Amino acid sequence: MLFSDRPGGPARVREYRQRVRAEATYQDEQGRGFGLERSKLVALDRIDRLLLAVHLALWWGYGLGLQVVRNGQRARFDRRDLSLLRLGRTACLKTLERDHLPALPFRQTSLGWSFPWLR
């Protein structure tokens, strides 16, 4: 159920859905996710490298979560309405627990590297 002081309808539901995703992503990047504030780095070049690694991890985790949803497996990993990033992280950990490697976002083909998750 959605409560708002603005007029209701499908447009309002879409707006709030986007807000919830943005909030979940923000929380994932803060204390619930990678804990950047605990790194204690002060050298700018090292902070830049850490941010690059974190954003690649965020992108990969989001892609893993998206794959879980697209494959209809959300209920297998999600009992609490996780964000796509947290869903991807959970799926990755479960895969590693079974001594398997999680899906990688890039594949080498005869034409070069491809990114099949764009579909």
MOPAC internal coordinates of N, CA, C and O (Angstrom, degrees):
PM7 1SCF
backbone

  N    0.0000 0     0.00 0     0.00 0    0    0    0
  C    1.4340 1     0.00 0     0.00 0    1    0    0
  C    1.5276 1   108.07 1     0.00 0    2    1    0
  O    1.2310 1   121.02 1   -42.20 1    3    2    1
  N    1.2918 1   115.65 1   137.80 1    3    2    1
  C    1.4560 1   122.01 1  -177.25 1    5    3    2
  C    1.5247 1   109.42 1  -115.71 1    6    5    3
  O    1.2310 1   120.62 1   -54.05 1    7    6    5
  N    1.3343 1   116.43 1   125.95 1    7    6    5
  C    1.4622 1   122.23 1   176.06 1    9    7    6
  C    1.5149 1   108.76 1  -111.34 1   10    9    7
  O    1.2310 1   120.66 1   -46.93 1   11   10    9
  N    1.3323 1   116.34 1   133.07 1   11   10    9
  C    1.4601 1   121.10 1  -178.75 1   13   11   10
  C    1.5231 1   109.05 1  -152.21 1   14   13   11
  O    1.2310 1   120.97 1   -26.82 1   15   14   13
  N    1.3111 1   115.75 1   153.18 1   15   14   13
  C    1.4602 1   119.39 1   174.89 1   17   15   14
  C    1.5284 1   110.54 1   -90.51 1   18   17   15
  O    1.2310 1   120.66 1  -174.22 1   19   18   17
  N    1.3243 1   116.35 1     5.78 1   19   18   17
  C    1.4648 1   121.87 1   178.79 1   21   19   18
  C    1.5284 1   109.33 1  -108.44 1   22   21   19
  O    1.2310 1   119.50 1   -18.74 1   23   22   21
  N    1.3358 1   118.56 1   161.26 1   23   22   21
  C    1.4688 1   120.95 1  -178.97 1   25   23   22
  C    1.5252 1   112.03 1   -57.29 1   26   25   23
  O    1.2310 1   120.40 1   -38.84 1   27   26   25
  N    1.3243 1   116.84 1   141.16 1   27   26   25
  C    1.4572 1   122.57 1  -178.37 1   29   27   26
  C    1.5171 1   112.91 1   -82.06 1   30   29   27
  O    1.2310 1   121.30 1     5.08 1   31   30   29
  N    1.3149 1   115.11 1  -174.92 1   31   30   29
  C    1.4485 1   122.05 1   177.82 1   33   31   30
  C    1.5126 1   111.76 1   126.69 1   34   33   31
  O    1.2310 1   120.37 1    -3.41 1   35   34   33
  N    1.3280 1   116.90 1   176.59 1   35   34   33
  C    1.4673 1   121.29 1  -177.76 1   37   35   34
  C    1.5371 1   113.40 1   -59.17 1   38   37   35
  O    1.2310 1   120.04 1   144.28 1   39   38   37
  N    1.3239 1   117.53 1   -35.72 1   39   38   37
  C    1.4729 1   120.13 1   179.62 1   41   39   38
  C    1.5274 1   110.89 1   -64.13 1   42   41   39
  O    1.2310 1   120.13 1   141.53 1   43   42   41
  N    1.3328 1   117.35 1   -38.47 1   43   42   41
  C    1.4687 1   121.33 1   179.29 1   45   43   42
  C    1.5321 1   110.22 1   -66.94 1   46   45   43
  O    1.2310 1   120.33 1   140.37 1   47   46   45
  N    1.3251 1   116.98 1   -39.63 1   47   46   45
  C    1.4660 1   121.06 1   178.66 1   49   47   46
  C    1.5272 1   109.94 1   -63.36 1   50   49   47
  O    1.2310 1   120.00 1   136.39 1   51   50   49
  N    1.3410 1   117.61 1   -43.61 1   51   50   49
  C    1.4816 1   120.95 1   177.53 1   53   51   50
  C    1.5221 1   111.00 1   -61.62 1   54   53   51
  O    1.2310 1   120.44 1   138.08 1   55   54   53
  N    1.3212 1   116.76 1   -41.92 1   55   54   53
  C    1.4618 1   121.04 1   179.80 1   57   55   54
  C    1.5300 1   111.13 1   -60.52 1   58   57   55
  O    1.2310 1   120.61 1   132.70 1   59   58   57
  N    1.3248 1   116.43 1   -47.30 1   59   58   57
  C    1.4673 1   120.06 1  -179.26 1   61   59   58
  C    1.5202 1   111.62 1   -68.85 1   62   61   59
  O    1.2310 1   119.91 1   146.25 1   63   62   61
  N    1.3180 1   117.77 1   -33.75 1   63   62   61
  C    1.4628 1   121.18 1   176.65 1   65   63   62
  C    1.5276 1   110.03 1   -61.08 1   66   65   63
  O    1.2310 1   120.24 1   137.46 1   67   66   65
  N    1.3397 1   117.15 1   -42.54 1   67   66   65
  C    1.4669 1   120.98 1   177.74 1   69   67   66
  C    1.5292 1   111.23 1   -65.89 1   70   69   67
  O    1.2310 1   120.08 1   140.77 1   71   70   69
  N    1.3195 1   117.46 1   -39.23 1   71   70   69
  C    1.4662 1   121.22 1   179.16 1   73   71   70
  C    1.5245 1   110.73 1   -63.37 1   74   73   71
  O    1.2310 1   120.19 1   138.23 1   75   74   73
  N    1.3291 1   117.24 1   -41.77 1   75   74   73
  C    1.4639 1   121.35 1   179.95 1   77   75   74
  C    1.5211 1   110.02 1   -63.80 1   78   77   75
  O    1.2310 1   119.77 1   138.39 1   79   78   77
  N    1.3222 1   118.04 1   -41.61 1   79   78   77
  C    1.4743 1   120.80 1   177.96 1   81   79   78
  C    1.5188 1   111.13 1   -63.85 1   82   81   79
  O    1.2310 1   120.50 1   137.26 1   83   82   81
  N    1.3201 1   116.66 1   -42.74 1   83   82   81
  C    1.4646 1   119.87 1   179.64 1   85   83   82
  C    1.5201 1   110.65 1   -62.82 1   86   85   83
  O    1.2310 1   120.06 1   138.01 1   87   86   85
  N    1.3147 1   117.49 1   -41.99 1   87   86   85
  C    1.4697 1   121.30 1   179.24 1   89   87   86
  C    1.5223 1   110.96 1   -64.83 1   90   89   87
  O    1.2310 1   120.07 1   137.56 1   91   90   89
  N    1.3216 1   117.46 1   -42.44 1   91   90   89
  C    1.4655 1   120.72 1   179.14 1   93   91   90
  C    1.5257 1   110.58 1   -62.99 1   94   93   91
  O    1.2310 1   120.26 1   139.22 1   95   94   93
  N    1.3358 1   117.11 1   -40.78 1   95   94   93
  C    1.4669 1   120.52 1   178.50 1   97   95   94
  C    1.5154 1   110.78 1   -64.48 1   98   97   95
  O    1.2310 1   120.07 1   137.13 1   99   98   97
  N    1.3244 1   117.48 1   -42.87 1   99   98   97
  C    1.4591 1   121.13 1   178.51 1  101   99   98
  C    1.5325 1   110.14 1   -60.46 1  102  101   99
  O    1.2310 1   120.35 1   133.76 1  103  102  101
  N    1.3259 1   116.94 1   -46.24 1  103  102  101
  C    1.4606 1   120.11 1   179.74 1  105  103  102
  C    1.5224 1   111.31 1   -63.91 1  106  105  103
  O    1.2310 1   120.10 1   143.36 1  107  106  105
  N    1.3388 1   117.42 1   -36.64 1  107  106  105
  C    1.4663 1   120.49 1   177.91 1  109  107  106
  C    1.5219 1   111.25 1   -63.03 1  110  109  107
  O    1.2310 1   120.30 1   142.37 1  111  110  109
  N    1.3304 1   117.03 1   -37.63 1  111  110  109
  C    1.4588 1   120.84 1  -179.00 1  113  111  110
  C    1.5221 1   112.00 1   -75.68 1  114  113  111
  O    1.2310 1   120.17 1   162.54 1  115  114  113
  N    1.3163 1   117.29 1   -17.46 1  115  114  113
  C    1.4685 1   121.04 1   179.74 1  117  115  114
  C    1.5242 1   109.12 1   -97.56 1  118  117  115
  O    1.2310 1   119.87 1    44.87 1  119  118  117
  N    1.2944 1   117.86 1  -135.13 1  119  118  117
  C    1.4553 1   123.28 1  -172.47 1  121  119  118
  C    1.5126 1   116.31 1   -61.05 1  122  121  119
  O    1.2310 1   119.46 1   148.01 1  123  122  121
  N    1.3427 1   118.63 1   -31.99 1  123  122  121
  C    1.4651 1   120.19 1  -178.57 1  125  123  122
  C    1.5217 1   111.96 1   -77.65 1  126  125  123
  O    1.2310 1   119.96 1   164.64 1  127  126  125
  N    1.3099 1   117.67 1   -15.36 1  127  126  125
  C    1.4587 1   119.54 1  -174.07 1  129  127  126
  C    1.5113 1   113.63 1  -106.02 1  130  129  127
  O    1.2310 1   120.48 1    85.87 1  131  130  129
  N    1.3050 1   116.69 1   -94.13 1  131  130  129
  C    1.4546 1   120.98 1  -170.72 1  133  131  130
  C    1.5195 1   113.99 1  -105.37 1  134  133  131
  O    1.2310 1   119.07 1   169.67 1  135  134  133
  N    1.3035 1   119.39 1   -10.33 1  135  134  133
  C    1.4528 1   121.66 1   176.03 1  137  135  134
  C    1.5183 1   113.73 1    63.66 1  138  137  135
  O    1.2310 1   120.24 1  -133.91 1  139  138  137
  N    1.3186 1   117.15 1    46.09 1  139  138  137
  C    1.4704 1   120.47 1  -179.04 1  141  139  138
  C    1.5253 1   112.60 1   -57.59 1  142  141  139
  O    1.2310 1   121.08 1   147.23 1  143  142  141
  N    1.3278 1   115.54 1   -32.77 1  143  142  141
  C    1.4602 1   118.57 1  -177.34 1  145  143  142
  C    1.5259 1   112.20 1   -65.27 1  146  145  143
  O    1.2310 1   119.67 1   163.70 1  147  146  145
  N    1.3311 1   118.24 1   -16.30 1  147  146  145
  C    1.4672 1   121.40 1  -179.76 1  149  147  146
  C    1.5259 1   113.11 1   -92.90 1  150  149  147
  O    1.2310 1   119.49 1   179.81 1  151  150  149
  N    1.3234 1   118.58 1    -0.19 1  151  150  149
  C    1.4688 1   120.78 1  -175.29 1  153  151  150
  C    1.5274 1   112.95 1   -69.17 1  154  153  151
  O    1.2310 1   119.92 1   149.51 1  155  154  153
  N    1.3260 1   117.76 1   -30.49 1  155  154  153
  C    1.4648 1   124.48 1  -179.89 1  157  155  154
  C    1.5326 1   113.06 1    60.81 1  158  157  155
  O    1.2310 1   120.11 1  -159.12 1  159  158  157
  N    1.3202 1   117.40 1    20.88 1  159  158  157
  C    1.4624 1   120.67 1   176.19 1  161  159  158
  C    1.5211 1   109.94 1   -75.67 1  162  161  159
  O    1.2310 1   120.86 1   -37.18 1  163  162  161
  N    1.3317 1   115.95 1   142.82 1  163  162  161
  C    1.4613 1   120.18 1   176.65 1  165  163  162
  C    1.5258 1   112.30 1  -125.68 1  166  165  163
  O    1.2310 1   119.58 1   157.73 1  167  166  165
  N    1.3242 1   118.41 1   -22.27 1  167  166  165
  C    1.4643 1   121.75 1   179.05 1  169  167  166
  C    1.5302 1   108.90 1   -74.80 1  170  169  167
  O    1.2310 1   120.72 1   -56.70 1  171  170  169
  N    1.3411 1   116.23 1   123.30 1  171  170  169
  C    1.4654 1   120.69 1  -174.50 1  173  171  170
  C    1.5191 1   113.11 1   -58.36 1  174  173  171
  O    1.2310 1   119.77 1   140.91 1  175  174  173
  N    1.3322 1   118.04 1   -39.09 1  175  174  173
  C    1.4634 1   119.00 1  -178.75 1  177  175  174
  C    1.5374 1   110.73 1   -65.21 1  178  177  175
  O    1.2310 1   120.12 1   145.48 1  179  178  177
  N    1.3110 1   117.38 1   -34.52 1  179  178  177
  C    1.4660 1   120.16 1   178.42 1  181  179  178
  C    1.5243 1   111.27 1   -74.68 1  182  181  179
  O    1.2310 1   120.29 1   144.30 1  183  182  181
  N    1.3087 1   117.05 1   -35.70 1  183  182  181
  C    1.4657 1   120.26 1   176.28 1  185  183  182
  C    1.5244 1   109.55 1   -64.69 1  186  185  183
  O    1.2310 1   120.35 1   138.70 1  187  186  185
  N    1.3357 1   116.93 1   -41.30 1  187  186  185
  C    1.4621 1   120.68 1   177.74 1  189  187  186
  C    1.5285 1   111.38 1   -59.16 1  190  189  187
  O    1.2310 1   120.45 1   136.00 1  191  190  189
  N    1.3274 1   116.74 1   -44.00 1  191  190  189
  C    1.4630 1   120.29 1   179.76 1  193  191  190
  C    1.5291 1   110.99 1   -66.48 1  194  193  191
  O    1.2310 1   120.97 1   139.68 1  195  194  193
  N    1.3275 1   115.76 1   -40.32 1  195  194  193
  C    1.4612 1   119.36 1   178.33 1  197  195  194
  C    1.5266 1   110.51 1   -63.13 1  198  197  195
  O    1.2310 1   120.26 1   136.25 1  199  198  197
  N    1.3337 1   117.11 1   -43.75 1  199  198  197
  C    1.4673 1   120.45 1   178.91 1  201  199  198
  C    1.5234 1   111.74 1   -63.12 1  202  201  199
  O    1.2310 1   120.36 1   141.21 1  203  202  201
  N    1.3309 1   116.92 1   -38.79 1  203  202  201
  C    1.4578 1   119.85 1   176.81 1  205  203  202
  C    1.5264 1   110.23 1   -61.81 1  206  205  203
  O    1.2310 1   120.60 1   132.67 1  207  206  205
  N    1.3279 1   116.46 1   -47.33 1  207  206  205
  C    1.4663 1   120.13 1   179.47 1  209  207  206
  C    1.5285 1   111.45 1   -62.17 1  210  209  207
  O    1.2310 1   120.46 1   138.10 1  211  210  209
  N    1.3214 1   116.73 1   -41.90 1  211  210  209
  C    1.4627 1   120.14 1  -179.55 1  213  211  210
  C    1.5230 1   110.97 1   -65.20 1  214  213  211
  O    1.2310 1   120.15 1   136.93 1  215  214  213
  N    1.3254 1   117.32 1   -43.07 1  215  214  213
  C    1.4648 1   119.26 1  -179.32 1  217  215  214
  C    1.5221 1   111.88 1   -68.69 1  218  217  215
  O    1.2310 1   119.90 1   145.91 1  219  218  217
  N    1.3242 1   117.80 1   -34.09 1  219  218  217
  C    1.4629 1   119.75 1   173.87 1  221  219  218
  C    1.5256 1   110.16 1   -65.33 1  222  221  219
  O    1.2310 1   120.27 1   139.41 1  223  222  221
  N    1.3370 1   117.09 1   -40.59 1  223  222  221
  C    1.4605 1   120.78 1   177.64 1  225  223  222
  C    1.5305 1   110.94 1   -65.44 1  226  225  223
  O    1.2310 1   120.17 1   139.06 1  227  226  225
  N    1.3419 1   117.28 1   -40.94 1  227  226  225
  C    1.4678 1   120.87 1   177.12 1  229  227  226
  C    1.5237 1   110.43 1   -61.02 1  230  229  227
  O    1.2310 1   120.79 1   134.74 1  231  230  229
  N    1.3067 1   116.10 1   -45.26 1  231  230  229
  C    1.4648 1   121.77 1  -179.19 1  233  231  230
  C    1.5250 1   110.43 1   -63.50 1  234  233  231
  O    1.2310 1   120.05 1   136.11 1  235  234  233
  N    1.3401 1   117.51 1   -43.89 1  235  234  233
  C    1.4578 1   121.75 1   179.75 1  237  235  234
  C    1.5309 1   110.14 1   -66.20 1  238  237  235
  O    1.2310 1   120.14 1   134.27 1  239  238  237
  N    1.3288 1   117.34 1   -45.73 1  239  238  237
  C    1.4582 1   120.71 1   179.13 1  241  239  238
  C    1.5143 1   112.17 1   -61.62 1  242  241  239
  O    1.2310 1   120.54 1   138.41 1  243  242  241
  N    1.3293 1   116.58 1   -41.59 1  243  242  241
  C    1.4575 1   120.87 1   176.99 1  245  243  242
  C    1.5314 1   109.68 1   -61.56 1  246  245  243
  O    1.2310 1   120.19 1   136.78 1  247  246  245
  N    1.3326 1   117.24 1   -43.22 1  247  246  245
  C    1.4635 1   121.26 1   178.38 1  249  247  246
  C    1.5171 1   112.48 1   -63.12 1  250  249  247
  O    1.2310 1   120.48 1   139.82 1  251  250  249
  N    1.3354 1   116.69 1   -40.18 1  251  250  249
  C    1.4646 1   120.00 1   177.05 1  253  251  250
  C    1.5277 1   110.69 1   -63.22 1  254  253  251
  O    1.2310 1   120.78 1   137.08 1  255  254  253
  N    1.3406 1   116.11 1   -42.92 1  255  254  253
  C    1.4639 1   119.91 1   177.90 1  257  255  254
  C    1.5217 1   111.94 1   -62.86 1  258  257  255
  O    1.2310 1   120.95 1   139.29 1  259  258  257
  N    1.3148 1   115.79 1   -40.71 1  259  258  257
  C    1.4599 1   120.67 1   178.23 1  261  259  258
  C    1.5234 1   110.84 1   -63.21 1  262  261  259
  O    1.2310 1   120.37 1   139.79 1  263  262  261
  N    1.3365 1   116.91 1   -40.21 1  263  262  261
  C    1.4642 1   120.60 1   177.79 1  265  263  262
  C    1.5321 1   110.88 1   -63.60 1  266  265  263
  O    1.2310 1   120.36 1   140.37 1  267  266  265
  N    1.3308 1   116.92 1   -39.63 1  267  266  265
  C    1.4678 1   120.62 1   178.23 1  269  267  266
  C    1.5304 1   109.80 1   -60.05 1  270  269  267
  O    1.2310 1   120.57 1   134.06 1  271  270  269
  N    1.3317 1   116.51 1   -45.94 1  271  270  269
  C    1.4633 1   120.53 1  -179.94 1  273  271  270
  C    1.5254 1   110.63 1   -65.29 1  274  273  271
  O    1.2310 1   120.31 1   133.94 1  275  274  273
  N    1.3239 1   117.01 1   -46.06 1  275  274  273
  C    1.4765 1   120.68 1  -179.04 1  277  275  274
  C    1.5262 1   112.16 1   -62.54 1  278  277  275
  O    1.2310 1   120.42 1   148.78 1  279  278  277
  N    1.3411 1   116.79 1   -31.22 1  279  278  277
  C    1.4645 1   120.64 1  -179.93 1  281  279  278
  C    1.5225 1   112.23 1   -86.77 1  282  281  279
  O    1.2310 1   120.13 1  -175.25 1  283  282  281
  N    1.3393 1   117.35 1     4.75 1  283  282  281
  C    1.4535 1   121.51 1   177.62 1  285  283  282
  C    1.5258 1   113.73 1    69.29 1  286  285  283
  O    1.2310 1   119.89 1  -151.54 1  287  286  285
  N    1.3419 1   117.81 1    28.46 1  287  286  285
  C    1.4622 1   121.09 1  -176.28 1  289  287  286
  C    1.5292 1   113.27 1  -110.33 1  290  289  287
  O    1.2310 1   120.03 1  -165.38 1  291  290  289
  N    1.3167 1   117.56 1    14.62 1  291  290  289
  C    1.4621 1   119.63 1  -175.85 1  293  291  290
  C    1.5278 1   111.88 1   -57.04 1  294  293  291
  O    1.2310 1   119.62 1   136.62 1  295  294  293
  N    1.3293 1   118.33 1   -43.38 1  295  294  293
  C    1.4655 1   121.42 1  -177.68 1  297  295  294
  C    1.5232 1   111.66 1   -63.05 1  298  297  295
  O    1.2310 1   120.10 1   155.12 1  299  298  297
  N    1.3109 1   117.41 1   -24.88 1  299  298  297
  C    1.4711 1   121.19 1   179.25 1  301  299  298
  C    1.5329 1   112.03 1   -67.43 1  302  301  299
  O    1.2310 1   120.21 1   148.85 1  303  302  301
  N    1.3306 1   117.21 1   -31.15 1  303  302  301
  C    1.4597 1   121.69 1  -175.32 1  305  303  302
  C    1.5211 1   113.82 1  -114.64 1  306  305  303
  O    1.2310 1   119.83 1   164.26 1  307  306  305
  N    1.3164 1   117.93 1   -15.74 1  307  306  305
  C    1.4683 1   121.09 1  -167.78 1  309  307  306
  C    1.5202 1   111.18 1  -124.21 1  310  309  307
  O    1.2310 1   120.85 1   -63.22 1  311  310  309
  N    1.3112 1   115.97 1   116.78 1  311  310  309
  C    1.4560 1   120.85 1   175.77 1  313  311  310
  C    1.5328 1   110.85 1  -115.57 1  314  313  311
  O    1.2310 1   120.16 1   178.57 1  315  314  313
  N    1.3688 1   117.30 1    -1.43 1  315  314  313
  C    1.4685 1   119.49 1  -171.96 1  317  315  314
  C    1.5207 1   112.64 1  -132.56 1  318  317  315
  O    1.2310 1   119.07 1  -159.74 1  319  318  317
  N    1.3194 1   119.38 1    20.26 1  319  318  317
  C    1.4628 1   122.53 1  -179.92 1  321  319  318
  C    1.5203 1   111.41 1    60.66 1  322  321  319
  O    1.2310 1   120.62 1  -122.49 1  323  322  321
  N    1.3324 1   116.41 1    57.51 1  323  322  321
  C    1.4533 1   122.21 1  -179.58 1  325  323  322
  C    1.5210 1   111.56 1   -70.31 1  326  325  323
  O    1.2310 1   120.89 1   -24.96 1  327  326  325
  N    1.3378 1   115.90 1   155.04 1  327  326  325
  C    1.4629 1   120.10 1   171.02 1  329  327  326
  C    1.5347 1   107.35 1   -67.25 1  330  329  327
  O    1.2310 1   120.21 1   -15.89 1  331  330  329
  N    1.3169 1   117.20 1   164.11 1  331  330  329
  C    1.4649 1   119.72 1   179.17 1  333  331  330
  C    1.5189 1   111.28 1   -60.30 1  334  333  331
  O    1.2310 1   120.18 1   142.64 1  335  334  333
  N    1.3259 1   117.26 1   -37.36 1  335  334  333
  C    1.4590 1   120.13 1   179.43 1  337  335  334
  C    1.5244 1   110.85 1   -64.45 1  338  337  335
  O    1.2310 1   120.21 1   132.16 1  339  338  337
  N    1.3157 1   117.21 1   -47.84 1  339  338  337
  C    1.4683 1   120.21 1  -179.87 1  341  339  338
  C    1.5205 1   110.97 1   -67.80 1  342  341  339
  O    1.2310 1   120.15 1   146.37 1  343  342  341
  N    1.3157 1   117.32 1   -33.63 1  343  342  341
  C    1.4564 1   121.25 1   175.22 1  345  343  342
  C    1.5319 1   110.05 1   -63.74 1  346  345  343
  O    1.2310 1   120.43 1   135.79 1  347  346  345
  N    1.3426 1   116.79 1   -44.21 1  347  346  345
  C    1.4623 1   121.06 1   177.73 1  349  347  346
  C    1.5182 1   112.01 1   -63.66 1  350  349  347
  O    1.2310 1   120.48 1   139.44 1  351  350  349
  N    1.3229 1   116.69 1   -40.56 1  351  350  349
  C    1.4671 1   121.20 1   178.50 1  353  351  350
  C    1.5286 1   110.29 1   -63.98 1  354  353  351
  O    1.2310 1   120.41 1   136.71 1  355  354  353
  N    1.3201 1   116.82 1   -43.29 1  355  354  353
  C    1.4613 1   121.25 1   178.62 1  357  355  354
  C    1.5216 1   110.72 1   -62.57 1  358  357  355
  O    1.2310 1   120.38 1   134.86 1  359  358  357
  N    1.3269 1   116.88 1   -45.14 1  359  358  357
  C    1.4661 1   120.95 1   178.52 1  361  359  358
  C    1.5259 1   110.79 1   -62.57 1  362  361  359
  O    1.2310 1   120.22 1   139.79 1  363  362  361
  N    1.3349 1   117.19 1   -40.21 1  363  362  361
  C    1.4665 1   121.68 1   178.57 1  365  363  362
  C    1.5302 1   110.16 1   -61.95 1  366  365  363
  O    1.2310 1   120.21 1   132.65 1  367  366  365
  N    1.3252 1   117.20 1   -47.35 1  367  366  365
  C    1.4659 1   120.65 1  -179.93 1  369  367  366
  C    1.5243 1   111.96 1   -62.50 1  370  369  367
  O    1.2310 1   120.23 1   139.02 1  371  370  369
  N    1.3305 1   117.17 1   -40.98 1  371  370  369
  C    1.4718 1   120.43 1   178.18 1  373  371  370
  C    1.5223 1   110.94 1   -64.40 1  374  373  371
  O    1.2310 1   120.33 1   142.01 1  375  374  373
  N    1.3171 1   116.97 1   -37.99 1  375  374  373
  C    1.4655 1   121.38 1   177.87 1  377  375  374
  C    1.5207 1   110.41 1   -64.90 1  378  377  375
  O    1.2310 1   120.39 1   135.36 1  379  378  377
  N    1.3305 1   116.86 1   -44.64 1  379  378  377
  C    1.4659 1   120.94 1   178.94 1  381  379  378
  C    1.5273 1   111.54 1   -65.14 1  382  381  379
  O    1.2310 1   119.95 1   145.49 1  383  382  381
  N    1.3329 1   117.70 1   -34.51 1  383  382  381
  C    1.4613 1   121.13 1   177.46 1  385  383  382
  C    1.5286 1   111.69 1   -61.71 1  386  385  383
  O    1.2310 1   120.45 1   151.71 1  387  386  385
  N    1.3277 1   116.75 1   -28.29 1  387  386  385
  C    1.4659 1   121.38 1   178.81 1  389  387  386
  C    1.5287 1   111.49 1   -90.98 1  390  389  387
  O    1.2310 1   120.53 1  -166.65 1  391  390  389
  N    1.3480 1   116.58 1    13.35 1  391  390  389
  C    1.4756 1   122.61 1   179.98 1  393  391  390
  C    1.5240 1   112.79 1    60.50 1  394  393  391
  O    1.2310 1   120.71 1  -144.58 1  395  394  393
  N    1.3359 1   116.25 1    35.42 1  395  394  393
  C    1.4574 1   122.35 1   173.72 1  397  395  394
  C    1.5221 1   107.95 1  -116.47 1  398  397  395
  O    1.2310 1   120.96 1   -20.04 1  399  398  397
  N    1.3183 1   115.76 1   159.96 1  399  398  397
  C    1.4640 1   120.27 1   175.58 1  401  399  398
  C    1.5235 1   109.79 1   -94.54 1  402  401  399
  O    1.2310 1   120.09 1   -40.20 1  403  402  401
  N    1.3328 1   117.43 1   139.80 1  403  402  401
  C    1.4740 1   119.63 1   177.81 1  405  403  402
  C    1.5273 1   110.38 1   -70.31 1  406  405  403
  O    1.2310 1   121.32 1   -18.72 1  407  406  405
  N    1.3096 1   115.08 1   161.28 1  407  406  405
  C    1.4649 1   120.95 1   179.69 1  409  407  406
  C    1.5265 1   110.59 1   -62.11 1  410  409  407
  O    1.2310 1   121.31 1   -41.47 1  411  410  409
  N    1.3113 1   115.09 1   138.53 1  411  410  409
  C    1.4616 1   120.84 1   176.11 1  413  411  410
  C    1.5288 1   109.00 1   -97.42 1  414  413  411
  O    1.2310 1   120.06 1   -32.93 1  415  414  413
  N    1.3197 1   117.50 1   147.07 1  415  414  413
  C    1.4642 1   119.55 1  -175.25 1  417  415  414
  C    1.5242 1   114.57 1   -75.01 1  418  417  415
  O    1.2310 1   119.47 1   160.46 1  419  418  417
  N    1.3270 1   118.62 1   -19.54 1  419  418  417
  C    1.4658 1   121.23 1  -177.96 1  421  419  418
  C    1.5187 1   110.47 1  -113.50 1  422  421  419
  O    1.2310 1   121.15 1   -32.86 1  423  422  421
  N    1.3255 1   115.40 1   147.14 1  423  422  421
  C    1.4692 1   121.31 1   175.37 1  425  423  422
  C    1.5232 1   108.34 1  -133.32 1  426  425  423
  O    1.2310 1   121.11 1   -40.00 1  427  426  425
  N    1.3281 1   115.49 1   140.00 1  427  426  425
  C    1.4639 1   119.31 1   176.45 1  429  427  426
  C    1.5193 1   108.44 1   -88.74 1  430  429  427
  O    1.2310 1   121.05 1   -50.52 1  431  430  429
  N    1.3193 1   115.60 1   129.48 1  431  430  429
  C    1.4535 1   122.05 1   178.60 1  433  431  430
  C    1.5257 1   108.30 1  -121.17 1  434  433  431
  O    1.2310 1   120.50 1    -2.07 1  435  434  433
  N    1.3151 1   116.65 1   177.93 1  435  434  433
  C    1.4577 1   120.33 1   178.17 1  437  435  434
  C    1.5287 1   111.93 1   -65.17 1  438  437  435
  O    1.2310 1   120.28 1   158.69 1  439  438  437
  N    1.3297 1   117.06 1   -21.31 1  439  438  437
  C    1.4611 1   122.16 1   179.60 1  441  439  438
  C    1.5295 1   112.66 1   -94.52 1  442  441  439
  O    1.2310 1   120.29 1   179.79 1  443  442  441
  N    1.3202 1   117.05 1    -0.21 1  443  442  441
  C    1.4609 1   121.06 1  -177.74 1  445  443  442
  C    1.5158 1   109.82 1   121.50 1  446  445  443
  O    1.2310 1   120.60 1    21.37 1  447  446  445
  N    1.3213 1   116.47 1  -158.63 1  447  446  445
  C    1.4575 1   121.59 1  -178.29 1  449  447  446
  C    1.5199 1   110.16 1   -84.90 1  450  449  447
  O    1.2310 1   120.51 1   -40.86 1  451  450  449
  N    1.3195 1   116.64 1   139.14 1  451  450  449
  C    1.4585 1   120.50 1   177.87 1  453  451  450
  C    1.5296 1   109.14 1  -125.36 1  454  453  451
  O    1.2310 1   121.39 1   -18.09 1  455  454  453
  N    1.3010 1   114.95 1   161.91 1  455  454  453
  C    1.4524 1   121.95 1   179.73 1  457  455  454
  C    1.5230 1   107.43 1  -124.50 1  458  457  455
  O    1.2310 1   120.06 1   -94.69 1  459  458  457
  N    1.3528 1   117.48 1    85.31 1  459  458  457
  C    1.4647 1   120.51 1  -173.07 1  461  459  458
  C    1.5119 1   114.65 1   -68.59 1  462  461  459
  O    1.2310 1   119.08 1   166.53 1  463  462  461
  N    1.3157 1   119.37 1   -13.47 1  463  462  461
  C    1.4600 1   120.76 1  -177.69 1  465  463  462
  C    1.5320 1   112.37 1   -74.24 1  466  465  463
  O    1.2310 1   120.00 1   173.50 1  467  466  465
  N    1.3101 1   117.60 1    -6.50 1  467  466  465
  C    1.4638 1   120.06 1  -179.53 1  469  467  466
  C    1.5282 1   111.24 1   -72.16 1  470  469  467
  O    1.2310 1   119.61 1   161.43 1  471  470  469
  N    1.2925 1   118.35 1   -18.57 1  471  470  469
  C    1.4701 1   121.19 1  -178.69 1  473  471  470
  C    1.4849 1   112.09 1   -68.75 1  474  473  471
  O    1.2310 1   120.10 1   180.00 1  475  474  473

